[in-house]
Amino acid sequence: MMTRDQVLAALARHVGPENGQRADLLVAEITGAAPSAADQRRLRRLIAELRAEGHHICAHPETGYFIARDEADLDHTCRFLYERAMCSLSQVAAMKRVSLPDLAGQLRLKL
């Protein structure tokens, strides 16, 4: 089973967007086996945990996963994640037929 330490060790070989690695290839690099869909989901969960701890793991559909080389890399990924989150929240607001600011207010109240 893939561990957080294995993911960090593999990503240490992928610094900067030009060295990014797609999820399936990263799983194969870590496990030495053909990547399954479950393995790729586990990789994504581990990356989310590592990011929550403050590791500068970047990703973009065009580059794959990599460790930020500098603040610009990190900022680019943060903008991408923010825009993706806002898109999801906009969809929720539309489905609930409320404005995004109203939804944000509702979200604040539920904390």
C-alpha positions in Angstrom: 0.0 0.0 0.0 1.2 3.5 -0.9 2.3 5.6 2.0 2.6 9.4 2.5 6.4 9.0 2.8 6.6 7.2 -0.5 4.5 10.0 -2.1 6.8 12.7 -0.7 9.9 10.7 -1.8 8.6 10.3 -5.3 7.6 14.0 -5.6 11.0 15.1 -4.4 12.2 13.9 -7.8 9.6 16.1 -9.5 10.3 19.7 -8.6 8.9 22.4 -10.8 6.1 22.2 -13.4 8.4 21.0 -16.2 9.0 17.9 -14.1 5.4 17.3 -13.2 4.0 13.7 -13.3 0.5 12.6 -14.1 -1.3 10.6 -11.3 -1.1 7.3 -13.1 2.6 7.6 -13.9 3.3 8.7 -10.3 1.5 5.7 -8.9 3.4 3.4 -11.2 6.7 5.1 -10.1 5.8 4.6 -6.5 4.4 1.1 -6.6 6.3 -0.4 -9.5 3.0 -1.8 -10.8 0.3 -0.8 -13.3 -1.8 1.9 -11.6 -5.4 1.0 -10.7 -8.2 3.6 -10.3 -8.1 2.8 -6.6 -4.4 3.5 -6.4 -4.9 6.9 -8.1 -7.7 7.8 -5.7 -5.4 6.8 -2.8 -2.7 9.0 -4.2 -5.0 12.0 -4.4 -6.2 11.4 -0.8 -2.6 11.2 0.4 -1.7 14.4 -1.5 -4.7 16.2 0.0 -3.5 15.1 3.5 0.1 16.3 2.8 -1.2 19.6 1.5 -3.3 20.0 4.7 0.0 19.6 6.6 1.5 22.4 4.5 3.5 20.5 2.0 3.9 22.5 -1.3 2.5 19.9 -3.6 1.4 21.5 -6.8 -0.7 20.2 -9.7 -2.4 21.3 -12.8 -4.0 19.2 -15.6 -1.3 20.4 -18.0 1.7 19.6 -15.8 0.7 16.8 -13.3 1.9 16.7 -9.7 5.1 18.3 -8.6 6.8 20.1 -5.7 6.8 23.9 -5.9 10.2 25.2 -6.9 9.3 28.8 -5.9 6.5 31.0 -4.7 5.2 31.5 -8.3 4.6 27.7 -8.7 2.7 27.7 -5.4 0.7 30.7 -6.3 -0.3 29.3 -9.6 -1.6 26.1 -8.0 -3.4 28.0 -5.3 -5.2 30.1 -7.9 -6.1 26.9 -9.8 -7.5 25.3 -6.6 -9.4 28.5 -5.7 -11.0 28.8 -9.1 -12.0 25.1 -9.1 -13.5 25.6 -5.6 -15.4 28.7 -6.7 -16.8 26.9 -9.8 -18.1 24.1 -7.5 -19.6 26.6 -5.1 -21.3 28.4 -8.0 -22.9 25.2 -9.1 -24.1 24.5 -5.6 -25.6 28.0 -5.4 -27.3 27.6 -8.8 -28.8 24.2 -7.8 -30.1 25.6 -4.5 -31.3 28.7 -6.3 -29.4 31.1 -4.0 -26.8 33.7 -4.8 -23.2 32.8 -4.2 -22.9 35.5 -1.4 -26.0 34.1 0.2 -24.6 30.6 0.0 -21.3 31.8 1.5 -23.3 33.4 4.3 -25.1 30.1 4.9 -21.9 28.2 4.9 -20.5 30.5 7.5 -23.5 30.0 9.8 -23.0 26.2 9.7 -19.5 26.3 11.0 
